[in-house]
Amino acid sequence: MSTAMEKQKTKETQPSTEEILADKERIFEAIRNSPFLNRKHQEAAEYLSKIKPPFPWDEECPQNEE
C-alpha cells in the first residue's frame, strides 16, 4: 500500500498531458531530424531506385480500367 508521500512523488515525476502537448512540436521536430530515421529513409530510397518496373504493388491495382 503506498503512502500519501509516495503518491505525491509519482505525480511530480510523471509529466502531465498538457506538458506533453505543449512540447509536441519540439518532439515532432526531433523525430523528423532523427539520424536513424534519416538513414532508414536513405536506404529505402536507394532500394526503391534499384527496382525495375513493373513494380510488385502495381499488380494489385489494374492500370487500364476504363
C-alpha positions as CSV (number, residue, x, y, z in Angstrom):
1,M,0.0,0.0,0.0
2,S,1.5,3.3,-1.0
3,T,1.6,6.3,1.3
4,A,0.4,9.8,0.5
5,M,4.0,10.9,0.1
6,E,4.7,8.2,-2.5
7,K,1.6,9.1,-4.4
8,Q,2.7,12.8,-4.4
9,K,6.2,11.8,-5.6
10,T,4.8,9.8,-8.6
11,K,2.5,12.7,-9.5
12,E,5.5,15.1,-9.6
13,T,7.7,12.8,-11.7
14,Q,5.2,11.9,-14.4
15,P,4.6,14.7,-16.9
16,S,1.0,15.8,-17.4
17,T,-0.8,15.6,-20.7
18,E,-0.7,19.4,-21.0
19,E,3.1,19.4,-20.7
20,I,3.4,16.7,-23.3
21,L,1.1,18.6,-25.7
22,A,3.0,21.8,-25.2
23,D,6.2,20.1,-26.3
24,K,4.7,18.2,-29.2
25,E,6.2,20.4,-31.9
26,R,9.7,20.0,-30.4
27,I,9.2,16.2,-30.1
28,F,8.0,16.0,-33.7
29,E,11.0,18.0,-34.9
30,A,13.4,15.7,-33.0
31,I,11.8,12.7,-34.6
32,R,11.9,14.2,-38.1
33,N,15.6,15.1,-37.7
34,S,16.5,11.7,-36.2
35,P,19.7,10.3,-37.7
36,F,18.3,6.8,-37.5
37,L,15.2,7.7,-39.5
38,N,17.2,9.8,-42.0
39,R,19.4,6.8,-42.6
40,K,16.4,4.4,-43.0
41,H,14.8,6.8,-45.5
42,Q,18.0,7.0,-47.5
43,E,18.3,3.2,-47.5
44,A,14.7,2.8,-48.6
45,A,15.2,5.4,-51.4
46,E,18.3,3.6,-52.7
47,Y,16.4,0.2,-52.6
48,L,13.4,1.6,-54.5
49,S,15.6,3.2,-57.1
50,K,17.1,-0.2,-57.9
51,I,13.7,-1.9,-58.5
52,K,12.8,-2.1,-62.2
53,P,9.2,-1.8,-63.4
54,P,6.7,-3.4,-63.3
55,F,6.5,-2.9,-59.6
56,P,5.0,-5.7,-57.5
57,W,2.5,-3.4,-55.9
58,D,1.2,-2.3,-59.3
59,E,-0.1,-5.8,-60.0
60,E,-2.7,-5.4,-57.2
61,C,-4.4,-2.5,-59.0
62,P,-5.0,-2.8,-62.7
63,Q,-4.0,0.3,-64.6
64,N,-6.3,0.1,-67.6
65,E,-9.7,0.0,-66.0
66,E,-11.9,2.4,-68.0
